Amino acid sequence: MDKSKKVYIKALEKYNNGYIDKAIELSEESISLDIKNAAAINLKGLLYYLKGDLDTCQRLWKMNYQLNKDGVSERYLSDSKKDSERQKLYCESLRLIKELKINDALEILEQCSQSDYNYINVNNYIATCCINKGDYDKALSHIEKVLKVDKNNDMAKGNKNELRKLGMVNSKVDTKKIACALGGIACILAFTLVSINFAKHDTISRLFMNINNIKSTFKNNNKPKETSKGAIKESDVAKNNTTSIKSETQVFPADNIKNDIENKNFENIYNEYMNWKDKSLSINDKLTISKAYELLLQEGISYFYNKGSEYINAKNYLEAKEYLLKAYNLGGQSYLYSHIIYMLGSSYELSGDAENAIKYYTQYDENFSNGDYEETILYNLVIIYKDVDKDKAKSYSQKLIDKYPNSIYNNSITKGLVSN
């Protein structure tokens, strides 16, 4: 097991033992050791989710999906859009608490607690409201929920201390102490609340996973083998040889192309178009090949792009490159062009072809510097260059830090390159 995965397991252990901040620190260390460790990135995102930091969660999941094509993070990112409403509800509950409208606030907090978004803060304030209402058993239950995740949480420890003063932790009630404490809590609620901009997703039970299963997953998580394209290439060679021999007698396959257009057989259409586009044709044949090209532009580009993306997700990078290159050859004016370039660079990088990865990443950087993938691409270039060209790695690190000062990619690697 590599070092990144070992650190990830330590992060998981710290979380399961109630040390969420240490778990976040270790997950960050794991990511810095291997940015491809999708599990560590997802863990860090979920931990920030429990703390209620929606922006950080979304940036982490977006990075994981773009960098590793991770389907889990894609789902997290999609689901996180719903949590902005819970954020609004949570902020509304704080306003109501400040106005001492405890029952109304508690009702809203109970709605928030149906999800694990902002788990720590929601349970803390439910506990506070329950203490104010005299529902001490329920308050203690929510305090323990927080302490199970974050043993060092100051608000939870403060609430538990209030119950201890009331004698409720030991189930002994002192009515005089209760009366005094209730008055004190009401004052505290009125004057000490702060605004919190937090929020994100998935059930907390997902994080209480069996570590042995995690270790087993890592051991068995071998990359699927890519399918061989040798046979196809041999047939292509044979076809090309035949074509060269019979070039003088080759007949334009008008009926076949029309049939492919009707059935939207994009792969056949692409091959025929590339074969005939520069050849001398009759007017009718030119019209046919023009219709083929029009269909490729309208629907073929997205078809090849989507097929390429599917193969990347399946870790079949050879097939992915074949389809993405077809989309690239057609898509110069397409809205998908920047996405195609990024995916091509990613597929080459994932297949170990650093030279071609650099080719497409730099093309993206030069032409789409304000695009959605720019932040990720700059970091990818840092990682590729750091062991082969320190000056270029440093240059891209500086560009990343200057352009995205709050980027999650600004870790020990990028900062270390810039400082040297």
ZAMARGU-4260 file (C-alpha; in steps of 0.2 Angstrom, whole numbers, plus 5000, padded with zeros to 4 digits):
<rodrens>
0) 5000/5000/5000 | 5007/5017/4995 | 5010/5031/5008 | 4995/5042/5002 | 4983/5027/5005
5) 4991/5024/5022 | 4989/5042/5027 | 4971/5041/5021 | 4967/5026/5032 | 4975/5036/5047
10) 4963/5050/5043 | 4948/5039/5043 | 4953/5032/5059 | 4955/5049/5067 | 4938/5053/5061
15) 4930/5037/5068 | 4938/5041/5084 | 4931/5059/5085 | 4945/5070/5079 | 4938/5078/5064
20) 4951/5092/5062 | 4965/5080/5063 | 4956/5069/5050 | 4955/5084/5038 | 4974/5088/5041
25) 4978/5070/5037 | 4967/5069/5022 | 4975/5085/5015 | 4992/5076/5018 | 4986/5061/5008
30) 4980/5072/4994 | 4997/5081/4993 | 5006/5064/4992 | 4994/5058/4978 | 4982/5070/4970
35) 4974/5055/4961 | 4968/5048/4978 | 4950/5050/4975 | 4945/5043/4991 | 4955/5055/5001
40) 4948/5070/4992 | 4930/5063/4994 | 4933/5061/5013 | 4940/5078/5015 | 4925/5085/5006
45) 4913/5075/5017 | 4922/5081/5033 | 4920/5099/5028 | 4902/5095/5023 | 4899/5090/5041
50) 4906/5106/5047 | 4895/5115/5035 | 4907/5123/5023 | 4898/5121/5006 | 4910/5131/4996
55) 4925/5120/5001 | 4915/5104/4998 | 4910/5109/4980 | 4928/5114/4975 | 4935/5098/4982
60) 4922/5087/4973 | 4923/5098/4957 | 4942/5095/4957 | 4940/5076/4960 | 4928/5074/4946
65) 4938/5084/4934 | 4955/5076/4939 | 4950/5058/4942 | 4933/5057/4933 | 4926/5051/4950
70) 4908/5047/4949 | 4905/5048/4968 | 4911/5066/4968 | 4901/5070/4953 | 4885/5064/4962
75) 4891/5074/4978 | 4893/5089/4968 | 4876/5087/4960 | 4867/5084/4976 | 4876/5099/4985
80) 4865/5111/4975 | 4851/5106/4986 | 4860/5111/5002 | 4860/5130/4998 | 4841/5129/5004
85) 4847/5121/5020 | 4860/5134/5023 | 4846/5147/5021 | 4835/5138/5034 | 4850/5136/5046
90) 4853/5155/5045 | 4835/5158/5048 | 4835/5147/5064 | 4850/5158/5070 | 4840/5174/5068
95) 4825/5166/5077 | 4836/5160/5092 | 4844/5178/5093 | 4826/5184/5094 | 4822/5171/5108
100) 4809/5162/5097 | 4816/5145/5102 | 4801/5135/5097 | 4801/5142/5079 | 4820/5140/5078
105) 4819/5122/5084 | 4806/5117/5071 | 4818/5123/5057 | 4833/5115/5065 | 4824/5099/5065
110) 4821/5100/5047 | 4839/5103/5044 | 4844/5088/5054 | 4835/5077/5042 | 4851/5079/5032
115) 4869/5078/5037 | 4873/5095/5030 | 4880/5106/5043 | 4879/5091/5055 | 4889/5098/5069
120) 4882/5116/5070 | 4864/5110/5068 | 4865/5097/5082 | 4874/5110/5093 | 4860/5123/5091
125) 4846/5109/5093 | 4855/5105/5110 | 4855/5123/5115 | 4837/5125/5111 | 4832/5109/5120
130) 4842/5115/5136 | 4832/5131/5135 | 4816/5122/5134 | 4820/5110/5148 | 4821/5095/5137
135) 4838/5089/5144 | 4838/5071/5138 | 4836/5076/5120 | 4849/5090/5122 | 4861/5077/5129
140) 4857/5066/5114 | 4862/5079/5102 | 4877/5084/5111 | 4884/5066/5111 | 4881/5066/5092
145) 4892/5081/5090 | 4906/5074/5102 | 4906/5058/5093 | 4912/5067/5077 | 4922/5081/5086
150) 4927/5077/5103 | 4935/5094/5105 | 4920/5104/5100 | 4919/5119/5111 | 4900/5123/5109
155) 4896/5104/5113 | 4907/5104/5128 | 4900/5120/5134 | 4882/5113/5132 | 4887/5097/5141
160) 4895/5108/5155 | 4878/5117/5157 | 4869/5100/5159 | 4882/5095/5172 | 4879/5111/5182
165) 4861/5106/5181 | 4865/5089/5187 | 4857/5082/5172 | 4872/5072/5166 | 4870/5062/5182
170) 4851/5062/5181 | 4849/5073/5197 | 4838/5089/5196 | 4841/5105/5206 | 4826/5116/5202
175) 4835/5132/5209 | 4850/5128/5197 | 4838/5125/5183 | 4829/5142/5185 | 4846/5151/5186
180) 4853/5142/5171 | 4838/5145/5160 | 4840/5164/5163 | 4858/5163/5159 | 4856/5153/5143
185) 4842/5165/5137 | 4855/5180/5139 | 4869/5170/5131 | 4857/5166/5116 | 4852/5184/5114
190) 4870/5192/5113 | 4883/5179/5108 | 4877/5172/5091 | 4887/5174/5076 | 4883/5173/5058
195) 4889/5157/5049 | 4891/5154/5031 | 4891/5136/5029 | 4883/5120/5020 | 4884/5100/5010
200) 4879/5082/5008 | 4877/5062/5010 | 4873/5053/5026 | 4886/5052/5040 | 4884/5033/5041
205) 4894/5033/5025 | 4909/5039/5035 | 4908/5026/5048 | 4915/5012/5037 | 4925/4997/5041
210) 4943/5001/5039 | 4947/4983/5035 | 4935/4984/5020 | 4944/5000/5015 | 4961/4991/5015
215) 4954/4977/5005 | 4947/4989/4993 | 4964/4997/4990 | 4972/4980/4988 | 4960/4975/4975
220) 4958/4991/4966 | 4969/4987/4951 | 4966/4996/4935 | 4956/4987/4922 | 4967/4982/4907
225) 4964/4992/4891 | 4957/4983/4876 | 4969/4980/4862 | 4966/4989/4846 | 4979/4979/4837
230) 4967/4969/4826 | 4958/4985/4821 | 4975/4993/4816 | 4980/4978/4806 | 4963/4979/4797
235) 4965/4998/4794 | 4983/4995/4787 | 4976/4981/4775 | 4962/4993/4770 | 4974/5007/4767
240) 4985/4995/4756 | 4970/4990/4746 | 4964/5008/4744 | 4981/5013/4737 | 4981/4999/4725
245) 4963/5002/4719 | 4963/5021/4721 | 4960/5023/4702 | 4945/5013/4702 | 4937/5018/4719
250) 4919/5023/4718 | 4910/5035/4729 | 4899/5025/4741 | 4884/5037/4739 | 4870/5025/4744
255) 4880/5018/4759 | 4884/5036/4766 | 4865/5041/4763 | 4860/5025/4773 | 4873/5030/4787
260) 4866/5047/4788 | 4848/5041/4789 | 4853/5029/4803 | 4865/5041/4811 | 4880/5029/4811
265) 4892/5042/4816 | 4908/5031/4815 | 4905/5026/4797 | 4900/5044/4793 | 4916/5050/4800
270) 4927/5037/4791 | 4919/5041/4775 | 4920/5060/4777 | 4938/5059/4781 | 4941/5048/4766
275) 4932/5058/4753 | 4932/5076/4759 | 4948/5082/4749 | 4944/5071/4734 | 4937/5077/4717
280) 4919/5073/4717 | 4904/5076/4706 | 4891/5089/4712 | 4879/5076/4718 | 4893/5067/4728
285) 4899/5084/4735 | 4881/5087/4741 | 4881/5070/4750 | 4897/5072/4758 | 4892/5090/4764
290) 4876/5082/4772 | 4887/5070/4781 | 4898/5084/4787 | 4883/5094/4793 | 4877/5079/4803
295) 4894/5077/4811 | 4895/5095/4816 | 4877/5095/4823 | 4877/5078/4832 | 4893/5068/4829
300) 4904/5079/4839 | 4894/5077/4855 | 4892/5058/4851 | 4911/5056/4850 | 4914/5067/4865
305) 4902/5057/4876 | 4909/5040/4870 | 4926/5046/4875 | 4920/5052/4892 | 4912/5035/4895
310) 4928/5026/4891 | 4938/5037/4902 | 4927/5033/4916 | 4929/5015/4912 | 4948/5018/4912
315) 4949/5012/4894 | 4960/5026/4889 | 4965/5019/4872 | 4947/5019/4866 | 4944/5036/4875
320) 4958/5044/4865 | 4951/5037/4848 | 4934/5045/4851 | 4940/5061/4858 | 4952/5064/4844
325) 4938/5062/4832 | 4928/5075/4842 | 4944/5086/4842 | 4946/5085/4823 | 4928/5091/4820
330) 4925/5102/4835 | 4935/5118/4832 | 4920/5129/4832 | 4910/5118/4844 | 4905/5124/4862
335) 4912/5107/4867 | 4929/5111/4861 | 4937/5116/4877 | 4930/5101/4886 | 4937/5090/4872
340) 4954/5097/4874 | 4954/5095/4893 | 4948/5077/4891 | 4961/5073/4878 | 4975/5079/4889
345) 4968/5070/4904 | 4966/5053/4894 | 4984/5055/4888 | 4990/5059/4906 | 4981/5044/4913
350) 4988/5033/4900 | 5006/5038/4904 | 5009/5049/4889 | 5015/5065/4897 | 5021/5073/4881
355) 5004/5073/4873 | 4996/5077/4889 | 5007/5093/4890 | 5002/5097/4872 | 4983/5097/4875
360) 4985/5105/4893 | 4995/5120/4886 | 4983/5122/4871 | 4969/5124/4884 | 4979/5136/4895
365) 4984/5147/4880 | 4966/5147/4872 | 4954/5145/4887 | 4963/5152/4902 | 4947/5158/4910
370) 4938/5141/4907 | 4931/5129/4920 | 4947/5117/4919 | 4961/5130/4920 | 4964/5128/4939
375) 4965/5109/4937 | 4976/5110/4921 | 4988/5122/4929 | 4991/5110/4943 | 4992/5095/4931
380) 5006/5104/4922 | 5015/5107/4939 | 5014/5089/4943 | 5020/5083/4926 | 5034/5095/4925
385) 5040/5095/4944 | 5052/5080/4940 | 5057/5084/4923 | 5058/5103/4922 | 5058/5113/4938
390) 5058/5130/4930 | 5042/5126/4921 | 5034/5118/4936 | 5039/5133/4946 | 5031/5145/4933
395) 5015/5135/4933 | 5014/5135/4952 | 5016/5154/4952 | 5003/5156/4939 | 4991/5145/4949
400) 4994/5154/4966 | 4993/5171/4958 | 4977/5167/4948 | 4969/5156/4961 | 4975/5161/4978
405) 4962/5151/4988 | 4964/5135/4977 | 4965/5119/4985 | 4979/5115/4974 | 4990/5127/4983
410) 4998/5114/4994 | 5015/5109/4999 | 5020/5105/4982 | 5016/5121/4973 | 5021/5132/4988
415) 5038/5122/4989 | 5042/5125/4971 | 5038/5144/4972 | 5049/5146/4988 | 5064/5137/4980
</rodrens>
